Amino acid sequence: MDSLISAAARALAAGDPLAALNRIALRGDPPALALRGIAMAQMGEHPRARELLRSAARGFGAHEAVARARCLVAEAEVALAMRDIGGSPRPLALAAATLEAHGDHANAAQARLVEARRLLLLGRLAEAEGALARLDTRGLPPVLAAIAALSAAELALRALRIAAARDALRGAHAAASDAGIPVLLAEVEEACRALDRPAARRVANGGAQVLRLGEVADLLASDTLVIDACRRGLGAGGTWLPLARRPILFALARALAEAWPGDASREALIARAFRMRHADETHRARLRVEIGRLRALASPLADIDATAQGFALRPRGARGVVLLEPPIDGDGAALVALLADGVPWSTSALALALDASQRSVQRALAGLEAGGQVRAVGGGRSRRWLAPPLTAFTTILLLPAGLPIR
C-alpha cells in the first residue's frame, strides 16, 4: 500500500473524508476507488459511493478475493444507509465467508452485523436476534462493538425488555467512548433518551398519567389487568392476549375498562363496537355473541358479568384495571403505537386492527411517512409498514474502520 492510500485510509478512519479525498480524488486504481467510495458514503453521497465501490470491486483481480469481498461489504453498508434492503443476502454471506477464510475476522463480523441490521430493518426480529446471537463480539473494534450493542438494544426495546436494553446501551456507550467518534457517541446518547420519552398514557379512575417505556414494561409485568390500546390486547402478570385482529372484541374490552369498576350499558357497548346509534333486538343478540367470545378469550385474566344495565369487567383476584392509551390522541398516534412492536404490518391488517377503512389508513400512513414517523418496505401487495429504527445506525461510520484497504 502506497503512502497516499495509507494516509487516506487513516483520514477516513478518523472521520475526515475531505482530507482523504485531497490525497486520492484524482486516482482511478481500485484501492483509491474503494476509499473514494467510502469518503463519498461518509459525506452522504450514497449513489456515487455505490458506483465507486462497484468499480473498485470490478477492478480487483481474481487473486484479490479479500479486497473484492471488502468492497462488497462496504457496498452492502451503503445499501443499508440508502434503505435499499430488498436484495439477496447471498453475496454478503459469501463475502463474510471469504473474509473469515482469509483471517479477516473483523470485516467478516462487520458483514454479519450488516446482515443482522438489515433483518432488523425488515422487521424480521427473530432472525435478527439469531444473527446477533451468533455474532462473536469478543475482540471486535470498538466501533463494531458499539453498533452490535445498539442493535441488541433496539431488539430489547422492541420487546419491552428494558433491563436488557439498558445493559446493551451501557455497553454501546462504553464502546463508542473507546472508539472516540463523537457522532457515534451522540447516537448512543440519543438511543438512551428514548427510554425517557413518553411511551403511553395510563388511564384509570378518571385521570391520565404519562408513562415511559420502563414504566409500561413494569405495568405489563404486574398483576394489574391492562387493556393496551397501543398494541391492542389484554395483559397481566406476563400473560398477553392479542386482539389486534379482533377489533370488535377490543372495542368491547376498552369500553368495559373505561366503565370499570362499574358496568357499561348495552346501548353504550353497541354504539362503541358496532357504531350504531339506535340499537334493536338484532344488535343486542349480536352483542351477546361478541361478549361471549370476549368472555371466553379473557377468562384466564377476568370474568365479564351481566348486569341489569349491561356488562361489567371483573378481573380475577385483587387485580385493578388500567387502560393504556397512546401518548397522544388521533389515528396517527394509534398507528405509530401499533407499529412500535417492530414487526411489519400490511395496510389491511392495520385497517382491521383500527377498525378503519384501508383508504383512511393509507392516507394517515402517507402523512406519517412524510414526517419520518413510519417507513415502508416492499411494493404493491407485499408493501409493509414499520416504525423507524429506535437507533438510527451510524452506518457509514463502520466503513473506514471495517474496510482497511491494503
Phi, psi and chi 1 to 4 in degrees:
 res  aa     phi    psi   chi1   chi2   chi3   chi4
   1 MET       -  127.2 -176.3  160.9   49.6      -
   2 ASP   -76.6  171.5   62.8   52.1      -      -
   3 SER   -67.0  -35.2   59.4      -      -      -
   4 LEU   -67.6  -40.3  -74.8  177.4      -      -
   5 ILE   -64.1  -42.7  -68.3  -68.1      -      -
   6 SER   -61.3  -44.3  -60.9      -      -      -
   7 ALA   -66.4  -39.7      -      -      -      -
   8 ALA   -65.2  -41.5      -      -      -      -
   9 ALA   -63.0  -39.7      -      -      -      -
  10 ARG   -65.2  -39.9  -76.4 -164.2  -62.4  -88.0
  11 ALA   -63.4  -40.9      -      -      -      -
  12 LEU   -65.8  -40.1  -71.7  173.1      -      -
  13 ALA   -62.1  -29.7      -      -      -      -
  14 ALA   -87.0    0.7      -      -      -      -
  15 GLY    79.1   30.6      -      -      -      -
  16 ASP  -119.7   80.7 -170.2   -8.5      -      -
  17 PRO   -67.5  -30.5   22.9  -32.0      -      -
  18 LEU   -66.3  -40.7  -67.2  177.7      -      -
  19 ALA   -63.3  -37.6      -      -      -      -
  20 ALA   -65.8  -43.7      -      -      -      -
  21 LEU   -67.3  -30.1  -72.3  174.7      -      -
  22 ASN   -58.7  -25.4  -80.2  -22.4      -      -
  23 ARG   -96.0  -27.0  -67.0  172.9  172.2   84.6
  24 ILE  -130.6    6.8   55.3  170.6      -      -
  25 ALA   -61.1  -28.3      -      -      -      -
  26 LEU   -97.6    3.3  -60.4  179.3      -      -
  27 ARG   -95.3  147.9  -69.1  179.0   52.0  167.4
  28 GLY  -123.1   12.5      -      -      -      -
  29 ASP   -76.7  154.9   53.7  -64.1      -      -
  30 PRO   -53.2  -46.0  -27.8   35.4      -      -
  31 PRO   -60.5  -39.6  -24.6   35.1      -      -
  32 ALA   -68.2  -39.3      -      -      -      -
  33 LEU   -61.2  -41.1  -73.5  173.9      -      -
  34 ALA   -62.4  -44.7      -      -      -      -
  35 LEU   -68.9  -35.2  -68.5 -179.8      -      -
  36 ARG   -64.0  -38.2  -74.7  170.6   57.7 -168.3
  37 GLY   -62.5  -41.8      -      -      -      -
  38 ILE   -65.3  -40.4  -66.0  170.6      -      -
  39 ALA   -62.2  -43.4      -      -      -      -
  40 MET   -63.2  -38.4  -73.8  -64.4  170.2      -
  41 ALA   -63.3  -40.6      -      -      -      -
  42 GLN   -63.8  -30.2  -74.9 -164.8   -8.0      -
  43 MET   -88.8    1.9  -69.3  163.8   48.6      -
  44 GLY    87.6    5.8      -      -      -      -
  45 GLU   -89.5   71.1  -62.5  -70.7  -20.8      -
  46 HIS   -67.0  -44.2  -63.9  135.2      -      -
  47 PRO   -58.8  -43.6  -25.8   35.6      -      -
  48 ARG   -66.7  -37.6  179.6   58.9  178.4  153.9
  49 ALA   -61.0  -39.9      -      -      -      -
  50 ARG   -64.5  -43.1 -146.2  171.1 -173.5  179.4
  51 GLU   -60.9  -45.4  -68.0  173.6   11.9      -
  52 LEU   -64.6  -40.8  -71.0  166.7      -      -
  53 LEU   -68.4  -35.6  -72.2  166.2      -      -
  54 ARG   -67.8  -39.5  -75.0  176.4  176.7  171.5
  55 SER   -63.0  -41.1  -62.3      -      -      -
  56 ALA   -63.7  -42.5      -      -      -      -
  57 ALA   -63.1  -39.4      -      -      -      -
  58 ARG   -67.9  -31.8  -73.8 -165.9  -62.5  -91.2
  59 GLY   -73.8  -28.0      -      -      -      -
  60 PHE   -71.4  137.1  -73.9  117.8      -      -
  61 GLY   -76.0  176.7      -      -      -      -
  62 ALA   -64.3  -26.2      -      -      -      -
  63 HIS   -83.6    0.2   61.7  -72.1      -      -
  64 GLU  -112.1   54.6  -64.5  172.3  -63.0      -
  65 ALA   -62.7  -36.4      -      -      -      -
  66 VAL   -66.2  -44.6  173.7      -      -      -
  67 ALA   -62.4  -41.2      -      -      -      -
  68 ARG   -66.3  -38.5  -78.1 -167.2  -69.9  117.4
  69 ALA   -64.2  -38.4      -      -      -      -
  70 ARG   -64.3  -38.8  -70.7  171.1  179.0  165.2
  71 CYS   -63.9  -38.6  -73.1      -      -      -
  72 LEU   -62.2  -41.6  -87.2  173.5      -      -
  73 VAL   -63.6  -43.8  175.0      -      -      -
  74 ALA   -63.7  -39.6      -      -      -      -
  75 GLU   -65.7  -39.2 -173.3 -173.6  -21.0      -
  76 ALA   -63.1  -35.7      -      -      -      -
  77 GLU   -64.1  -42.0 -173.3   92.3  -15.5      -
  78 VAL   -66.0  -41.9  172.4      -      -      -
  79 ALA   -59.4  -37.4      -      -      -      -
  80 LEU   -63.7  -42.2 -160.9   67.8      -      -
  81 ALA   -64.5  -32.5      -      -      -      -
  82 MET   -83.6   -0.1  -63.6  170.5   69.1      -
  83 ARG    58.0   30.6  -61.5  -62.3 -174.4 -103.5
  84 ASP   -93.9   84.1 -178.8    7.3      -      -
  85 ILE  -115.5   18.1   50.4 -179.6      -      -
  86 GLY   -94.5   -2.4      -      -      -      -
  87 GLY   -75.6  177.0      -      -      -      -
  88 SER   -74.1  139.9  168.2      -      -      -
  89 PRO   -80.7   -4.9   28.4  -33.1      -      -
  90 ARG   -61.5  -46.7 -179.0  173.5  168.7   77.6
  91 PRO   -57.8  -39.2  -24.7   34.9      -      -
  92 LEU   -68.2  -38.3 -172.8   59.8      -      -
  93 ALA   -65.1  -39.9      -      -      -      -
  94 LEU   -65.6  -40.0  -68.7  174.6      -      -
  95 ALA   -62.4  -42.0      -      -      -      -
  96 ALA   -62.5  -42.1      -      -      -      -
  97 ALA   -64.6  -40.2      -      -      -      -
  98 THR   -61.9  -46.6  -59.5      -      -      -
  99 LEU   -63.5  -41.3  -67.0  167.5      -      -
 100 GLU   -64.3  -40.7 -166.8   72.0   55.6      -
 101 ALA   -65.1  -27.4      -      -      -      -
 102 HIS   -97.9   11.5  -73.0   79.6      -      -
 103 GLY    82.4    8.6      -      -      -      -
 104 ASP   -89.7   74.1 -170.1   -9.2      -      -
 105 HIS   -67.5  -34.4  -56.9  -61.5      -      -
 106 ALA   -65.4  -46.5      -      -      -      -
 107 ASN   -71.1  -31.1  -79.6  -44.7      -      -
 108 ALA   -63.5  -42.0      -      -      -      -
 109 ALA   -64.8  -36.5      -      -      -      -
 110 GLN   -62.6  -41.9 -180.0  174.7  -21.8      -
 111 ALA   -60.9  -42.5      -      -      -      -
 112 ARG   -68.6  -33.3  -63.4 -169.8  177.4   99.4
 113 LEU   -68.5  -38.0 -167.5   51.9      -      -
 114 VAL   -60.6  -43.0  168.5      -      -      -
 115 GLU   -65.3  -40.5  174.9   58.6   15.1      -
 116 ALA   -62.0  -41.6      -      -      -      -
 117 ARG   -70.9  -31.2  -72.1 -177.3  -62.1  150.3
 118 ARG   -63.2  -43.5 -169.9 -175.7   77.0   89.2
 119 LEU   -63.2  -36.5  -66.2  169.5      -      -
 120 LEU   -64.3  -42.3 -162.8   54.8      -      -
 121 LEU   -68.0  -29.4  -74.3  173.2      -      -
 122 LEU   -79.1   -6.5  -74.0  169.4      -      -
 123 GLY    80.8   10.8      -      -      -      -
 124 ARG   -90.0   75.2  -68.0  153.4   63.5  176.4
 125 LEU   -67.1  -38.7  -57.4 -174.7      -      -
 126 ALA   -65.0  -41.6      -      -      -      -
 127 GLU   -67.0  -39.2  -66.7  176.2   59.8      -
 128 ALA   -63.5  -41.3      -      -      -      -
 129 GLU   -65.1  -39.0 -169.7  161.8   17.1      -
 130 GLY   -64.5  -41.2      -      -      -      -
 131 ALA   -64.5  -41.0      -      -      -      -
 132 LEU   -68.4  -35.3  -77.2  176.1      -      -
 133 ALA   -66.0  -31.8      -      -      -      -
 134 ARG   -80.8  -11.5  -68.7 -169.2  -65.7  -86.6
 135 LEU   -78.5  122.9 -176.3   67.6      -      -
 136 ASP   -86.3  107.7 -175.3    2.7      -      -
 137 THR   -89.3   -0.7   57.7      -      -      -
 138 ARG   -68.9  128.5  -68.1  172.2  -61.3  179.1
 139 GLY    79.5    7.2      -      -      -      -
 140 LEU   -70.7  149.6  -80.4 -176.3      -      -
 141 PRO   -58.2  150.2  -20.9   30.5      -      -
 142 PRO   -55.1  -37.2  -26.1   34.0      -      -
 143 VAL   -66.7  -38.5   65.6      -      -      -
 144 LEU   -69.6  -39.6  -73.7 -179.1      -      -
 145 ALA   -61.9  -38.2      -      -      -      -
 146 ALA   -66.1  -43.3      -      -      -      -
 147 ILE   -67.5  -38.7  -64.4  -64.0      -      -
 148 ALA   -62.0  -42.2      -      -      -      -
 149 ALA   -67.4  -36.6      -      -      -      -
 150 LEU   -64.1  -39.5  -86.8  174.6      -      -
 151 SER   -64.7  -41.9  -58.5      -      -      -
 152 ALA   -62.9  -38.1      -      -      -      -
 153 ALA   -64.6  -39.9      -      -      -      -
 154 GLU   -60.4  -45.6  162.8  105.3   25.7      -
 155 LEU   -61.1  -44.1  -82.9  168.7      -      -
 156 ALA   -65.5  -39.2      -      -      -      -
 157 LEU   -66.3  -38.6  -74.7  171.6      -      -
 158 ARG   -62.1  -34.9  -66.7  -67.6 -175.7 -160.5
 159 ALA   -91.4    7.0      -      -      -      -
 160 LEU    58.8   32.9  -75.0  179.4      -      -
 161 ARG   -93.6   82.5  -60.1 -165.1  -59.0  -95.4
 162 ILE   -68.8  -40.5  -56.0  -57.2      -      -
 163 ALA   -62.0  -43.5      -      -      -      -
 164 ALA   -64.6  -38.2      -      -      -      -
 165 ALA   -63.8  -42.1      -      -      -      -
 166 ARG   -63.8  -41.8  -71.0 -171.1 -169.0  -79.2
 167 ASP   -61.3  -44.9  -71.4  -16.1      -      -
 168 ALA   -64.4  -38.9      -      -      -      -
 169 LEU   -68.9  -34.7  -72.6  171.9      -      -
 170 ARG   -63.1  -42.5  -85.3 -166.0  -70.2  -89.2
 171 GLY   -64.3  -39.3      -      -      -      -
 172 ALA   -64.5  -39.1      -      -      -      -
 173 HIS   -65.7  -43.2 -168.2  -82.7      -      -
 174 ALA   -64.3  -42.5      -      -      -      -
 175 ALA   -68.0  -39.9      -      -      -      -
 176 ALA   -65.6  -35.6      -      -      -      -
 177 SER   -65.0  -41.3  -60.9      -      -      -
 178 ASP   -64.1  -36.4  -69.6  -15.9      -      -
 179 ALA   -67.7  -29.3      -      -      -      -
 180 GLY    70.2   27.3      -      -      -      -
 181 ILE  -105.7  109.5  -60.3  175.0      -      -
 182 PRO   -57.7  -39.7  -23.0   33.2      -      -
 183 VAL   -66.5  -38.9  178.6      -      -      -
 184 LEU   -64.9  -41.8 -179.5   58.9      -      -
 185 LEU   -62.9  -40.3 -166.3   56.0      -      -
 186 ALA   -63.8  -35.9      -      -      -      -
 187 GLU   -68.3  -38.7 -177.7  171.9  -39.9      -
 188 VAL   -62.7  -42.3  174.2      -      -      -
 189 GLU   -66.2  -35.3  -70.0  170.4   -7.2      -
 190 GLU   -64.8  -40.2  176.5   64.2   20.4      -
 191 ALA   -63.9  -37.6      -      -      -      -
 192 CYS   -63.8  -35.6  -67.3      -      -      -
 193 ARG   -67.7  -21.3  -78.2 -166.5  -75.5  -85.4
 194 ALA   -60.3  -28.0      -      -      -      -
 195 LEU   -69.2  -22.1  -68.5  168.0      -      -
 196 ASP  -101.7   -1.0  -63.4  -36.3      -      -
 197 ARG   -81.3  153.4  -66.0 -164.8 -171.8  103.6
 198 PRO   -60.7  130.2  -22.6   32.9      -      -
 199 ALA  -112.9  -22.5      -      -      -      -
 200 ALA  -168.3  170.4      -      -      -      -
 201 ARG  -118.0  132.7  -76.6  179.7  -60.2  156.2
 202 ARG   -93.7  118.0  168.4 -177.7  175.6  149.5
 203 VAL  -109.7  119.0  180.0      -      -      -
 204 ALA  -160.2  144.8      -      -      -      -
 205 ASN    54.5   36.6  -58.1  -38.7      -      -
 206 GLY    79.8    0.2      -      -      -      -
 207 GLY  -120.6  169.1      -      -      -      -
 208 ALA  -132.8  141.3      -      -      -      -
 209 GLN  -133.7  129.0  175.5 -170.1    1.1      -
 210 VAL   -74.7  133.7  173.5      -      -      -
 211 LEU  -117.8  147.0  -60.0 -178.7      -      -
 212 ARG   -91.0  172.9  -61.8 -179.7  178.5   87.1
 213 LEU   -57.1  -43.3  -90.0  176.5      -      -
 214 GLY   -62.9  -39.1      -      -      -      -
 215 GLU   -69.7  -34.5  -66.3  167.4  -34.5      -
 216 VAL   -64.3  -44.3  170.7      -      -      -
 217 ALA   -62.4  -42.1      -      -      -      -
 218 ASP   -63.0  -40.3  -68.7  -17.5      -      -
 219 LEU   -65.5  -42.6 -179.9   61.1      -      -
 220 LEU   -68.1  -26.5  -70.3  171.6      -      -
 221 ALA   -85.3  -10.4      -      -      -      -
 222 SER   -81.6  179.6   71.1      -      -      -
 223 ASP   -80.8   -6.2  -79.3  -19.6      -      -
 224 THR   -66.3  137.4  -57.2      -      -      -
 225 LEU   -78.7  115.4  175.6   60.0      -      -
 226 VAL  -106.6  123.6  179.4      -      -      -
 227 ILE   -96.3  102.5  -46.1  -59.6      -      -
 228 ASP   -93.0  105.3 -171.4  -11.8      -      -
 229 ALA   -83.3   -3.5      -      -      -      -
 230 CYS   -81.8  -53.0  -59.8      -      -      -
 231 ARG   -99.7   -0.3  -64.7 -169.8  -63.3  165.9
 232 ARG    60.5   77.3  -53.9  -88.2  160.3  163.8
 233 GLY  -177.3 -179.9      -      -      -      -
 234 LEU  -113.9  142.9  -45.7 -179.8      -      -
 235 GLY  -148.8  149.9      -      -      -      -
 236 ALA  -168.1  133.1      -      -      -      -
 237 GLY    54.7   35.0      -      -      -      -
 238 GLY    89.0   -8.2      -      -      -      -
 239 THR   -88.8  133.8  -58.7      -      -      -
 240 TRP  -128.6  126.5  176.2 -110.4      -      -
 241 LEU  -117.0  102.5  -55.6  174.4      -      -
 242 PRO   -74.0  139.8   26.0  -32.3      -      -
 243 LEU  -129.3   18.4  -70.7  176.4      -      -
 244 ALA   -61.2  -29.3      -      -      -      -
 245 ARG  -102.2   13.3  -61.6 -178.9 -172.1  -80.7
 246 ARG  -127.7   70.4  -49.7  -74.3  -66.4  -86.9
 247 PRO   -62.5  -34.4   19.7  -30.5      -      -
 248 ILE   -68.4  -43.4  -68.9  178.4      -      -
 249 LEU   -62.5  -39.7  -61.5 -168.1      -      -
 250 PHE   -67.4  -39.4 -179.9   76.7      -      -
 251 ALA   -60.6  -40.2      -      -      -      -
 252 LEU   -65.7  -44.3  -68.6  172.5      -      -
 253 ALA   -61.7  -39.1      -      -      -      -
 254 ARG   -67.2  -42.2 -174.3  172.9 -176.9  167.1
 255 ALA   -65.1  -39.3      -      -      -      -
 256 LEU   -66.4  -37.3  -69.4  170.4      -      -
 257 ALA   -67.5  -37.8      -      -      -      -
 258 GLU   -65.7  -31.2  -71.2  172.2   -5.8      -
 259 ALA   -86.0  -16.4      -      -      -      -
 260 TRP   -58.9  139.8 -172.0   84.4      -      -
 261 PRO   -84.7    2.2   29.4  -33.3      -      -
 262 GLY   -83.2 -167.7      -      -      -      -
 263 ASP  -109.3  162.0   59.5   -8.8      -      -
 264 ALA  -107.1  135.8      -      -      -      -
 265 SER   -71.0  157.7   68.9      -      -      -
 266 ARG   -62.8  -38.2  -69.7  175.6  176.6   79.3
 267 GLU   -63.6  -41.8  -70.1   73.8   17.5      -
 268 ALA   -66.2  -39.8      -      -      -      -
 269 LEU   -66.8  -40.1  -68.8  170.8      -      -
 270 ILE   -65.5  -42.1  -71.6  170.7      -      -
 271 ALA   -63.2  -39.3      -      -      -      -
 272 ARG   -73.1  -44.9  177.5   67.5   70.4   87.9
 273 ALA   -82.8  -39.6      -      -      -      -
 274 PHE  -108.0   -5.4  -51.1  139.6      -      -
 275 ARG    58.8   44.1  -60.6 -177.6  179.7 -179.6
 276 MET  -115.1  126.3  -64.3  -71.3 -180.0      -
 277 ARG   -79.0  -34.2  -68.5 -175.7  179.2  179.2
 278 HIS  -118.9  111.4  -54.9  -69.5      -      -
 279 ALA   -89.1  145.1      -      -      -      -
 280 ASP  -123.6 -172.3   57.6   23.4      -      -
 281 GLU   -64.7  -32.1 -166.1   53.9   39.9      -
 282 THR   -65.8  -37.5   62.0      -      -      -
 283 HIS   -67.4  -38.8  -62.5  129.9      -      -
 284 ARG   -65.3  -38.1  -66.1 -172.2 -177.4   90.6
 285 ALA   -65.4  -41.2      -      -      -      -
 286 ARG   -66.3  -36.1 -173.2 -179.0  172.3 -166.9
 287 LEU   -62.4  -41.1  176.5   63.2      -      -
 288 ARG   -61.9  -38.7  -73.1 -165.7  -66.9  -85.8
 289 VAL   -64.3  -47.2  171.3      -      -      -
 290 GLU   -67.9  -37.9  -62.3  -65.3  -10.5      -
 291 ILE   -64.4  -36.4  -74.6  -71.9      -      -
 292 GLY   -62.9  -41.0      -      -      -      -
 293 ARG   -65.3  -42.8  -70.1  171.6  176.8  162.3
 294 LEU   -65.8  -38.4  180.0   60.6      -      -
 295 ARG   -61.9  -42.3 -177.2 -177.7  -73.8  127.1
 296 ALA   -66.8  -40.8      -      -      -      -
 297 LEU   -70.3  -40.0 -169.1  145.8      -      -
 298 ALA   -87.8    2.8      -      -      -      -
 299 SER   -56.8  -32.2   59.9      -      -      -
 300 PRO   -64.9  -21.2  -20.6   32.7      -      -
 301 LEU  -113.8  -30.8  -56.9  177.9      -      -
 302 ALA  -159.1  159.6      -      -      -      -
 303 ASP  -103.8  158.8  -67.2  -38.4      -      -
 304 ILE  -125.4  110.9  -60.7  175.3      -      -
 305 ASP   -97.9  143.2  -65.0  -19.2      -      -
 306 ALA   -80.9  138.8      -      -      -      -
 307 THR  -123.0  178.6   64.9      -      -      -
 308 ALA   -63.0  -34.9      -      -      -      -
 309 GLN   -93.1  -29.7  -59.8  -60.3  -41.0      -
 310 GLY  -176.6 -117.8      -      -      -      -
 311 PHE  -140.0  154.0  -64.2   91.7      -      -
 312 ALA  -134.5  142.0      -      -      -      -
 313 LEU   -85.1  128.8 -169.7   63.1      -      -
 314 ARG  -125.7   93.7  -55.6  -66.2 -177.1 -143.1
 315 PRO   -63.5  145.0   19.7  -28.6      -      -
 316 ARG   -70.5  148.2  -66.6 -171.1 -178.6  -80.7
 317 GLY    68.5 -149.1      -      -      -      -
 318 ALA  -100.0   26.1      -      -      -      -
 319 ARG   -67.7  144.0  -72.9  171.3  175.7  156.2
 320 GLY   -90.3  178.9      -      -      -      -
 321 VAL  -126.8  131.5  175.9      -      -      -
 322 VAL  -130.5  136.4  166.5      -      -      -
 323 LEU   -99.9  124.6  175.7   60.8      -      -
 324 LEU  -105.1  119.1 -155.7   59.1      -      -
 325 GLU  -117.6  161.6  -69.2 -166.4  -24.6      -
 326 PRO   -58.4  156.0  -24.5   33.9      -      -
 327 PRO   -63.2  -24.6   15.9  -26.6      -      -
 328 ILE  -130.9  159.5   55.9  174.6      -      -
 329 ASP   -82.7  164.6  -69.3  -35.1      -      -
 330 GLY   115.5  158.2      -      -      -      -
 331 ASP   -64.2  -36.3  -68.6  -19.7      -      -
 332 GLY   -60.8  -43.6      -      -      -      -
 333 ALA   -63.8  -38.6      -      -      -      -
 334 ALA   -64.9  -39.1      -      -      -      -
 335 LEU   -64.9  -47.0  -79.6  169.7      -      -
 336 VAL   -60.7  -40.1  171.4      -      -      -
 337 ALA   -64.2  -40.2      -      -      -      -
 338 LEU   -65.2  -39.5  -88.1  174.5      -      -
 339 LEU   -77.2   -9.8  -65.0  173.2      -      -
 340 ALA   -65.8  -12.2      -      -      -      -
 341 ASP   -74.9   -8.2   60.5    1.9      -      -
 342 GLY    86.4   -5.3      -      -      -      -
 343 VAL   -95.7  153.8  -59.0      -      -      -
 344 PRO   -75.0  139.9   24.0  -30.0      -      -
 345 TRP  -120.7  139.4  -73.6   70.1      -      -
 346 SER   -82.4  161.1   65.9      -      -      -
 347 THR   -61.9  -39.7  -55.0      -      -      -
 348 SER   -65.7  -37.9   58.4      -      -      -
 349 ALA   -66.8  -39.4      -      -      -      -
 350 LEU   -64.8  -41.4  -71.9  169.1      -      -
 351 ALA   -63.4  -39.2      -      -      -      -
 352 LEU   -65.0  -44.5  177.8   63.9      -      -
 353 ALA   -64.5  -36.9      -      -      -      -
 354 LEU   -91.6   -3.1  -64.3  177.7      -      -
 355 ASP    54.6   47.9 -163.6   17.0      -      -
 356 ALA  -129.9  168.2      -      -      -      -
 357 SER   -76.0  153.8   71.0      -      -      -
 358 GLN   -62.1  -36.1  -75.2 -161.8   41.0      -
 359 ARG   -64.4  -40.2 -174.1   63.6 -168.1  131.1
 360 SER   -63.6  -41.9  -61.7      -      -      -
 361 VAL   -66.1  -40.4  169.8      -      -      -
 362 GLN   -61.9  -41.4  -74.8  167.8  -12.5      -
 363 ARG   -64.0  -43.5  -78.9 -163.1  -65.6  -92.7
 364 ALA   -64.8  -40.0      -      -      -      -
 365 LEU   -65.7  -38.0  -73.4  170.0      -      -
 366 ALA   -61.4  -41.9      -      -      -      -
 367 GLY   -66.4  -40.9      -      -      -      -
 368 LEU   -67.7  -36.9  -67.5  170.4      -      -
 369 GLU   -65.5  -39.7 -174.0  179.6   27.3      -
 370 ALA   -62.7  -31.3      -      -      -      -
 371 GLY   -89.2    4.0      -      -      -      -
 372 GLY    74.9   16.7      -      -      -      -
 373 GLN   -90.4  -16.9  -67.0  176.6  -87.1      -
 374 VAL  -139.7  167.0  -58.6      -      -      -
 375 ARG  -143.2  157.9   58.3 -167.9  171.7   90.0
 376 ALA  -119.3  147.8      -      -      -      -
 377 VAL  -127.8  146.9  -64.8      -      -      -
 378 GLY    79.5  178.6      -      -      -      -
 379 GLY  -143.9  165.9      -      -      -      -
 380 GLY    60.7 -137.5      -      -      -      -
 381 ARG   -68.1  -22.2  -69.3  179.9  179.9  -86.5
 382 SER   -91.4    6.8   62.0      -      -      -
 383 ARG   -65.9  133.2 -168.7  175.5 -176.6   82.7
 384 ARG  -131.3  154.8  -65.2  -67.6 -177.6  -89.9
 385 TRP  -117.0  140.3  -65.2   91.1      -      -
 386 LEU  -138.8  162.3  -60.3  103.1      -      -
 387 ALA   -75.4  152.6      -      -      -      -
 388 PRO   -65.1  157.0   22.4  -31.1      -      -
 389 PRO   -59.2  140.9  -16.9   26.9      -      -
 390 LEU   -67.1  -29.4  -67.2  174.5      -      -
 391 THR  -114.0  136.9   54.9      -      -      -
 392 ALA   -82.1  -13.2      -      -      -      -
 393 PHE    66.4  110.8  -62.5  131.5      -      -
 394 THR   -81.7   70.6   50.9      -      -      -
 395 THR   -56.3  -51.6  -57.2      -      -      -
 396 ILE   -70.6  -16.7   58.2  172.6      -      -
 397 LEU   -66.8  -19.8  -70.6  174.2      -      -
 398 LEU   -70.8  -26.9  -73.8  174.5      -      -
 399 LEU   -63.3  -50.5  -63.3  175.9      -      -
 400 PRO   -65.5  -36.6   20.3  -30.2      -      -
 401 ALA   -74.9  -32.3      -      -      -      -
 402 GLY   -95.0   -6.7      -      -      -      -
 403 LEU  -130.2   65.6 -172.7   67.3      -      -
 404 PRO   -70.1  123.2   26.5  -31.8      -      -
 405 ILE   -95.5  113.0  -58.1  -63.0      -      -
 406 ARG  -104.9      -  -61.4 -171.7  176.1   90.6
